[in-house]
Amino acid sequence: NSYKLEQNYPNPFNPSTKISFNLPKAGITKLEIFDLSGKSVAVLIDRNIQAGEQTVEFNASNIASGIYIYRLTSGSFTEAKKMLLIK
């Protein structure tokens, strides 16, 4: 197993989407959403997560349409991907 951050689905989305990822080992994990200016708009996870496949739902009904970046950090692993919210 290895760290893996999947593309959110559906993408584009309105107003909710699912983000899946895989962790090869348990650890403190953070999944955060940013706007294009780098401002954090949501923290979906910030705690110890068990190893394995995980899926988190993000409801964006309270933020504006646009491109957002979601970033997964666990241990020394960090990966980010883009997603598009269309209202």
Secondary structure, 3 states (H helix, E strand, C coil): CCCEECCCECCCECCEEEEEEEECCCEEEEEEEEECCCCEEEEEEEEEECCEEEEEEEECCCCCCEEEEEEEEECCEEEEEEEEECC
